[in-house]
Amino acid sequence: MQVRSLLLLLALILVAAAAEAGKNKKEKTKKDGSKCEDWRWGPCVPNSKDCGLGYREGTCKDESKKLKCKIPCNWKKKFGADCKYKFESWGGCSAQTGLKTRSGILKKALYNAQCEETVYVTKPCSSKIKSKSKGQFPSLLS
């Protein structure tokens, strides 16, 4: 009977210690947080070259912060990594220029980025000729 009481007392002490540790973690996050709500964020600046890991600086009144960020290495440099667009399908190939064109409409501007509402992109036409016999089998009884 005494062993049970001792184990029960030990379990209660462990639960109380865990609850106290949880309170300390919550208090620390509140101290680090800011009450300022009007943050102005700059662009993501990569640590080296023009893509990869980097930092974004933000200011609000007299406070400033740095956040980690990442610029994918396949991003559209012309638009900025913080402007997200919904693109249409590629148009037909222009015989005069040898380029295909499509447009994109702004879907989301991250971190208050200044983005164009509509953007246009071009790419060279493919030199491959697509065969129309895809999915058709040649006749075996010729």
Secondary structure as GFF3:
##gff-version 3
##sequence-region A 1 142
A	DSSP	alpha_helix	2	32	.	.	.	ID=ss1
A	DSSP	beta_strand	40	41	.	.	.	ID=ss2
A	DSSP	beta_strand	45	46	.	.	.	ID=ss3
A	DSSP	beta_strand	52	60	.	.	.	ID=ss4
A	DSSP	beta_strand	63	71	.	.	.	ID=ss5
A	DSSP	beta_strand	83	87	.	.	.	ID=ss6
A	DSSP	beta_strand	99	109	.	.	.	ID=ss7
A	DSSP	three_ten_helix	110	112	.	.	.	ID=ss8
A	DSSP	beta_strand	118	124	.	.	.	ID=ss9
###
